[in-house]
């Protein structure tokens, strides 16, 4: 049942907080900001017959994501053909146009993530990743400074060198960025359960910066999107492509399970982790399996045990937030997942965005929730995760 005008107005008056929105990086972002030895590796946009492609040095990384937001509501045929920067909405890279799009869609505040930046997490460690991420962080801070009461940025943190990454986290916190994105899944031999990460977790707790695990930021990537040598190989078949999207929550579950089972949240109780754009319905089954594995499987001598009667799901509910777009299953399972963990995002201006129909989509999806719980999902939980930015 489509939301009534009254429902949509009530939601708008809550001053909706999109916990997952994006920018479209302008072509000169890095070419104007990277100097010295790193200048030759500045991400740049190259026009080709199949569309505009991002390159890093000689590495052909990915095509630009520059479709008309909301085109999926006009028919999937609108999402085919070459993608070029000229087709990107101005709200993706101009702050004043961004505010206009937010007003049109009923958004009051937005957290901003990168677009091609998600792919940059896959760069081999021989690339100047820290410098590339740092210049993006400078740019997004400037972008948000134009409307700091409505726009705040999420930093990108390179953790190939944990000490350098920790210092960058501390720097961006002082620059006004309110969150930081790390790889949703690191290299296999550097899992987030290892003690080597403790200085970084401590810095995140001290700064109060939530750490985001966003879809598509794997360093351990699927074979279909492996970056090797000087080429970004893509061996997608139609089924593999869709399968990667459909099963994307696997990566965030693996990282969260390692973090929880190794006692990270017990050691750093104020640390906050945010799952972004993996949906949320998976979190019900995941928490059930966390507790089952902890209480019912054969105990090994080296398995970490929590203090007292604490269960893994307790730490999920107290330290993890889950951002989603359209997930009616998660809403139905909210009592299992934890209503206080759920927060909504529009994903503007990507092709999956709910723009320009965010209010009717939200109204229909949240129709059975109390006003108080609706407020938690569209404002309260995100404002609690990011207390320096919210109502």
C-alpha positions in Angstrom: 0.0 0.0 0.0 1.5 3.3 -1.1 2.1 5.8 1.7 -0.5 8.6 2.0 0.4 12.3 1.6 -0.1 12.6 5.4 2.4 9.8 6.1 5.0 11.3 3.7 4.6 14.7 5.3 5.0 13.2 8.8 8.2 11.6 7.7 9.6 14.8 6.1 8.9 16.7 9.3 11.1 14.2 11.2 14.0 15.7 9.3 15.2 12.5 7.7 18.9 11.5 8.0 20.2 9.5 5.1 23.0 7.3 6.6 24.2 6.2 3.1 24.5 8.7 0.3 27.3 9.3 -2.2 29.2 11.9 -4.2 30.4 11.5 -7.8 34.1 12.4 -7.7 34.9 15.1 -10.3 37.5 14.2 -12.9 40.1 16.8 -11.5 39.8 15.8 -7.8 43.1 13.9 -7.7 44.9 15.4 -10.7 44.7 18.8 -9.1 45.7 17.6 -5.6 48.3 14.9 -5.9 51.9 16.1 -6.4 55.4 14.7 -6.4 56.0 11.0 -6.9 52.3 10.3 -6.4 51.1 12.6 -9.2 51.6 9.9 -11.9 49.2 7.6 -10.0 46.5 10.2 -9.6 43.1 8.6 -10.5 41.9 10.2 -13.7 38.9 9.9 -16.0 39.6 8.7 -19.6 36.8 8.8 -22.3 36.4 5.6 -24.3 33.9 4.3 -26.8 32.2 2.2 -24.0 32.0 5.2 -21.7 34.3 7.2 -19.3 36.7 5.0 -17.4 38.7 5.6 -14.2 42.4 4.9 -14.5 45.1 4.8 -11.8 48.4 5.0 -13.6 48.1 2.3 -16.3 45.4 0.4 -14.4 42.0 0.6 -16.0 39.9 0.4 -12.9 36.2 0.9 -13.4 33.7 2.8 -15.5 32.2 6.0 -14.0 28.9 5.6 -12.2 27.0 8.5 -13.7 23.4 7.4 -14.4 20.4 9.6 -13.9 19.3 8.9 -10.3 15.8 7.5 -10.2 16.1 6.1 -13.8 15.2 2.6 -12.6 11.7 3.8 -11.9 11.3 4.8 -15.6 12.4 1.3 -16.8 15.5 -0.8 -16.6 16.3 0.0 -20.3 17.3 3.5 -19.0 20.3 1.9 -17.2 22.0 0.6 -20.3 24.5 2.2 -22.6 27.8 4.1 -22.0 28.1 6.0 -18.7 29.8 9.4 -18.9 30.6 12.2 -16.4 28.4 14.5 -18.5 25.4 12.3 -17.4 26.2 12.6 -13.7 23.7 14.7 -11.7 25.2 18.0 -10.6 24.1 17.1 -7.0 26.8 14.4 -7.1 29.6 17.0 -7.2 28.2 20.5 -6.5 27.1 21.2 -2.9 24.4 23.7 -3.8 22.8 21.3 -6.3 23.1 18.6 -3.7 21.0 20.6 -1.3 18.4 21.1 -4.0 18.1 17.4 -4.6 17.8 16.7 -0.9 15.0 19.2 -0.6 13.2 17.6 -3.5 13.5 14.2 -2.0 12.6 15.1 1.5 16.1 14.7 3.0 17.3 16.9 5.8 20.8 15.5 6.4 23.1 13.1 4.6 26.3 11.2 5.2 28.4 11.2 2.1 30.4 8.2 0.9 32.6 8.1 -2.3 31.8 6.3 -5.5 35.0 5.3 -7.4 36.6 5.5 -3.9 34.9 2.2 -3.1 37.0 0.5 -5.9 40.2 2.2 -4.8 40.3 -0.1 -1.7 41.3 -2.9 -4.2 44.5 -1.2 -5.3 47.7 -3.2 -4.7 49.8 -1.9 -1.9 52.5 -0.7 -4.4 50.1 2.2 -5.3 50.1 5.4 -3.2 46.8 4.5 -1.6 47.3 6.6 1.6 48.0 9.8 -0.5 45.0 9.1 -2.8 42.7 8.5 0.1 44.1 11.6 1.9 43.4 14.0 -0.9 39.8 12.6 -1.2 39.4 13.2 2.5 40.5 16.8 2.0 38.0 17.3 -0.8 35.0 15.8 0.9 35.7 17.9 4.0 35.6 21.0 1.9 32.5 19.8 0.1 30.6 19.4 3.4 31.9 22.7 4.9 29.5 24.5 2.5 26.5 23.2 4.6 27.9 21.5 7.7 24.4 21.3 9.4 23.2 19.1 6.5 26.2 17.4 4.9 29.0 15.5 6.6 31.6 13.2 5.0 32.9 9.8 5.6 36.7 9.5 5.3 38.5 6.7 3.4 41.3 5.1 5.5 44.1 3.0 4.1 45.2 0.3 6.5 48.0 -1.3 4.5 50.1 0.5 7.1 48.1 0.5 10.3 50.2 3.2 12.0 49.7 5.6 9.0 46.0 4.7 8.9 45.6 5.5 12.6 47.2 8.9 12.1 44.9 9.6 9.2 41.9 8.7 11.3 43.0 11.2 13.9 43.6 13.8 11.3 40.2 13.5 9.6 38.4 13.6 13.0 40.0 17.0 13.6 39.0 18.1 10.0 35.3 17.5 10.8 34.6 14.2 9.1 32.3 12.1 11.2 32.9 8.6 10.1 35.7 6.5 8.4 35.4 3.7 5.9 37.8 0.7 6.1 37.8 -2.3 3.9 34.8 -4.5 4.4 37.1 -7.5 4.3 40.9 -7.2 4.5 43.5 -9.6 3.1 43.0 -13.2 4.3 46.1 -13.1 6.5 45.1 -9.8 8.1 41.7 -10.5 9.5 40.1 -8.1 12.0 40.4 -10.6 14.8 44.2 -10.2 15.0 45.8 -8.2 17.8 47.6 -6.0 15.2 44.4 -3.9 14.8 44.1 -3.0 18.5 45.8 0.5 18.2 43.4 1.4 15.4 40.3 0.2 17.3 41.6 2.2 20.3 42.0 5.4 18.1 38.5 4.9 16.7 37.0 4.6 20.2 39.0 7.6 21.4 37.9 9.9 18.5 34.3 8.6 18.6 34.5 7.9 14.8 32.3 5.1 13.7 34.0 2.7 11.2 32.0 1.8 8.1 32.2 -1.5 6.3 30.7 -0.6 2.9 29.7 -3.0 0.1 32.4 -3.2 -2.6 35.4 -2.2 -0.5 37.0 -5.7 -0.2 40.8 -6.0 -0.4 40.2 -9.8 -0.6 38.0 -9.6 -3.6 36.0 -12.1 -5.6 37.8 -13.8 -8.4 35.5 -12.1 -10.9 36.9 -8.6 -9.9 40.5 -9.4 -9.1 43.1 -6.6 -9.7 46.4 -8.1 -10.8 49.5 -6.4 -12.2 48.5 -3.6 -14.5 45.0 -4.6 -15.3 41.7 -4.8 -13.5 40.4 -8.1 -14.8 36.7 -8.7 -15.0 35.5 -12.2 -15.8 31.9 -11.6 -15.0 29.3 -13.9 -16.4 25.7 -12.7 -16.1 25.1 -15.1 -13.2 28.3 -14.2 -11.4 27.7 -10.5 -11.6 24.3 -10.8 -9.9 25.5 -13.5 -7.5 28.2 -11.1 -6.2 25.6 -8.5 -5.4 23.1 -11.0 -4.0 25.6 -12.6 -1.6 27.5 -9.4 -0.7 26.6 -9.7 3.0 28.9 -12.6 3.3 31.9 -10.3 3.5 30.5 -8.1 6.3 29.4 -11.1 8.2 32.9 -12.6 8.1 34.4 -9.4 9.4 31.9 -8.8 12.1 32.0 -12.4 13.3 35.8 -12.1 13.6 35.6 -8.8 15.5 32.9 -10.1 17.8 34.3 -13.5 18.6 37.8 -12.1 19.3 36.4 -9.8 22.0 37.1 -6.5 20.2 33.9 -4.9 21.6 34.6 -6.2 25.1 38.0 -4.5 25.0 36.7 -1.3 23.3 33.1 -1.0 24.4 32.6 2.4 22.8 33.8 1.3 19.4 31.0 1.5 16.7 31.0 -0.4 13.4 28.5 0.3 10.6 27.4 -2.1 7.9 26.6 -0.1 4.8 24.5 -1.2 1.8 24.4 -4.9 2.5 20.7 -4.7 3.4 19.7 -5.7 6.9 17.6 -8.8 6.9 20.7 -11.0 7.1 21.4 -9.6 10.6 18.5 -11.7 12.1 19.9 -15.0 11.0 23.5 -13.9 11.6 22.9 -13.0 15.3 21.1 -16.3 15.8 24.1 -18.2 14.4 26.6 -16.1 16.4 24.9 -17.2 19.6 24.4 -20.8 18.5 28.1 -21.2 17.6 29.1 -19.6 20.9 26.9 -21.8 23.1 26.3 -25.1 21.2 29.4 -26.0 19.3 32.3 -27.9 20.8 34.4 -25.5 22.8 38.1 -25.3 22.0 40.7 -24.2 24.5 41.8 -21.2 22.4 38.3 -19.9 21.8 37.7 -16.5 23.4 35.0 -16.4 26.2 33.1 -13.2 27.1 32.9 -12.0 30.7 29.8 -13.2 32.6 26.8 -14.3 30.6 27.3 -12.0 27.6 26.4 -13.4 24.2 27.8 -12.4 20.8 24.4 -10.9 19.8 24.6 -8.6 22.8 27.7 -7.0 21.3 26.1 -6.8 17.9 23.1 -4.9 19.3 25.3 -2.6 21.4 28.1 -1.8 19.0 26.9 -2.4 15.4 24.6 -0.3 13.2 23.1 -1.6 9.9 22.3 0.8 7.1 19.8 -0.3 4.4 17.7 1.1 1.6 14.7 -1.2 0.8 14.5 -4.2 3.0 10.9 -5.0 4.2 12.2 -8.3 5.6 14.5 -6.4 8.0 11.5 -4.3 9.2 9.5 -7.4 9.8 12.4 -8.9 11.8 13.2 -5.7 13.7 12.6 -7.3 17.1 15.3 -9.9 16.4 17.8 -7.6 14.7 17.2 -4.8 17.2 15.3 -1.7 16.2 18.1 0.4 17.7 20.6 -0.9 15.2 18.6 -0.1 12.0 19.2 3.1 10.0 18.0 4.1 6.6 19.9 5.6 3.6 18.8 6.7 0.1 22.0 5.8 -1.8 21.7 8.9 -3.9 22.8 9.3 -6.7 23.5 5.7 -7.5 21.2 3.7 -9.8 19.7 1.8 -6.8 18.8 5.1 -5.1 15.3 5.6 -3.8 15.4 9.2 -5.1 13.1 10.9 -6.0 10.6 8.5 -4.4 12.2 8.2 -0.9 9.2 9.4 1.0 6.6 7.1 -0.5 9.0 4.1 -0.3 9.8 4.8 3.3 6.1 5.4 4.1 5.1 2.0 2.7 8.0 0.2 4.2 7.6 1.6 7.7 3.8 1.7 7.7 3.4 -0.8 10.5 6.0 0.8 12.9 5.1 3.1 15.7 6.0 6.8 15.2 8.8 6.4 17.7 10.3 3.4 15.9 9.9 5.2 12.5 11.9 8.1 14.0 14.6 5.7 15.1 15.0 4.2 11.6 15.0 7.5 9.7 16.7 9.8 12.2 17.4 8.7 15.8 19.7 5.7 15.3 22.0 7.5 12.8 22.1 10.6 15.0 23.1 8.3 17.9 25.8 6.7 15.9 27.0 10.2 14.7 26.2 12.4 17.7 28.0 15.5 16.4 25.7 15.4 13.4 22.0 14.9 13.9 18.8 16.2 15.3 
